[in-house]
Amino acid sequence: MALLINVFRILQEAQSKNLVQSYKTTELMIDGVISNSETNDSNSFSVFPNPVNQILHFNSNLVGKLIKIYSIEGKFMKEQILRNSSIDVSELKPGIYFLKDEEKLSPIKFIKL
């Protein structure tokens, strides 16, 4: 898992320095834990504001969809069927998290303040 996190951080740093324009990784399962992956493809959704304090909003209509939240370590934190295009994350501790919906393959990263 540490190797996946390091690869993910290297990709993020390369992208922030404009060394890489975009990248796509595939979700991996290791000992039942979701990997830390990110994508820049057209099949993904995005969230705002990011970083977030309380309410995280989605750019696409995910009403009725099951959303799961994982910590950066891959630990399952929360799941909720959305009643609107937002989710309350106020109970999460500050840190980096990943959202995954029931249909998309690529998790979305967000930062909880």
SULJOVEN-V703728 format. One record per residue. RES is the residue in one small letter. SS is DSSP state (hx for helix, st for strand, lp for the rest). OMEGA is omega in degrees with one decimal (NA if undefined). NEAR is the number of other C-alpha atoms within 8 Angstrom. Layout:
BEGIN
res=RES ss=SS omega=OMEGA near=NEAR
res=RES ss=SS omega=OMEGA near=NEAR
END
This chain:
BEGIN
res=m ss=lp omega=179.7 near=7
res=a ss=hx omega=178.2 near=5
res=l ss=hx omega=178.8 near=6
res=l ss=hx omega=179.2 near=9
res=i ss=hx omega=179.0 near=9
res=n ss=hx omega=177.9 near=8
res=v ss=hx omega=178.8 near=8
res=f ss=hx omega=-179.7 near=10
res=r ss=hx omega=177.5 near=8
res=i ss=hx omega=177.8 near=8
res=l ss=hx omega=178.6 near=10
res=q ss=hx omega=-179.2 near=8
res=e ss=hx omega=178.9 near=8
res=a ss=hx omega=179.4 near=10
res=q ss=hx omega=-179.7 near=11
res=s ss=hx omega=178.2 near=7
res=k ss=lp omega=-179.7 near=7
res=n ss=lp omega=174.5 near=7
res=l ss=lp omega=178.0 near=7
res=v ss=lp omega=-179.3 near=9
res=q ss=lp omega=178.3 near=6
res=s ss=lp omega=177.3 near=7
res=y ss=lp omega=178.1 near=9
res=k ss=st omega=175.1 near=8
res=t ss=lp omega=-179.1 near=7
res=t ss=lp omega=177.9 near=7
res=e ss=lp omega=178.1 near=11
res=l ss=lp omega=172.9 near=6
res=m ss=st omega=178.6 near=8
res=i ss=st omega=-177.2 near=8
res=d ss=lp omega=177.4 near=4
res=g ss=lp omega=-178.4 near=5
res=v ss=st omega=179.3 near=8
res=i ss=st omega=179.2 near=11
res=s ss=lp omega=176.8 near=11
res=n ss=lp omega=-178.6 near=13
res=s ss=lp omega=-179.6 near=10
res=e ss=lp omega=-179.6 near=11
res=t ss=st omega=173.5 near=12
res=n ss=lp omega=-177.8 near=8
res=d ss=lp omega=-175.6 near=6
res=s ss=lp omega=-179.6 near=4
res=n ss=lp omega=-176.3 near=5
res=s ss=lp omega=174.1 near=10
res=f ss=lp omega=177.4 near=8
res=s ss=lp omega=-176.1 near=8
res=v ss=st omega=176.0 near=11
res=f ss=st omega=-11.4 near=10
res=p ss=lp omega=179.3 near=7
res=n ss=lp omega=16.3 near=9
res=p ss=lp omega=-174.2 near=9
res=v ss=st omega=174.1 near=12
res=n ss=lp omega=-172.7 near=8
res=q ss=lp omega=-172.7 near=7
res=i ss=st omega=178.3 near=10
res=l ss=st omega=-177.8 near=13
res=h ss=st omega=-179.3 near=10
res=f ss=st omega=179.7 near=12
res=n ss=lp omega=179.6 near=9
res=s ss=lp omega=-177.6 near=7
res=n ss=lp omega=178.7 near=7
res=l ss=lp omega=-179.9 near=9
res=v ss=lp omega=-179.1 near=9
res=g ss=lp omega=-179.6 near=8
res=k ss=lp omega=175.7 near=9
res=l ss=st omega=178.5 near=10
res=i ss=st omega=176.8 near=12
res=k ss=st omega=179.0 near=12
res=i ss=st omega=178.5 near=12
res=y ss=st omega=174.7 near=14
res=s ss=st omega=178.2 near=12
res=i ss=lp omega=177.5 near=10
res=e ss=lp omega=179.5 near=7
res=g ss=lp omega=-179.9 near=10
res=k ss=lp omega=177.0 near=9
res=f ss=st omega=-177.1 near=8
res=m ss=st omega=-172.6 near=8
res=k ss=st omega=169.9 near=7
res=e ss=st omega=-178.0 near=8
res=q ss=st omega=169.3 near=7
res=i ss=st omega=-173.3 near=9
res=l ss=lp omega=174.9 near=13
res=r ss=lp omega=175.1 near=6
res=n ss=lp omega=-176.5 near=9
res=s ss=lp omega=177.9 near=12
res=s ss=st omega=178.7 near=9
res=i ss=st omega=179.3 near=9
res=d ss=st omega=179.5 near=8
res=v ss=lp omega=-175.4 near=10
res=s ss=lp omega=-178.4 near=8
res=e ss=lp omega=178.2 near=5
res=l ss=lp omega=174.9 near=6
res=k ss=lp omega=176.7 near=7
res=p ss=lp omega=179.7 near=7
res=g ss=st omega=-179.8 near=9
res=i ss=st omega=-177.8 near=10
res=y ss=st omega=177.8 near=12
res=f ss=st omega=176.2 near=13
res=l ss=st omega=175.7 near=12
res=k ss=st omega=175.3 near=12
res=d ss=st omega=-172.5 near=10
res=e ss=lp omega=-176.5 near=7
res=e ss=lp omega=-176.5 near=4
res=k ss=lp omega=180.0 near=9
res=l ss=lp omega=-171.7 near=7
res=s ss=lp omega=176.1 near=11
res=p ss=lp omega=176.0 near=14
res=i ss=st omega=-179.5 near=13
res=k ss=st omega=169.3 near=9
res=f ss=st omega=-178.8 near=12
res=i ss=st omega=176.7 near=11
res=k ss=st omega=178.0 near=14
res=l ss=lp omega=NA near=8
END
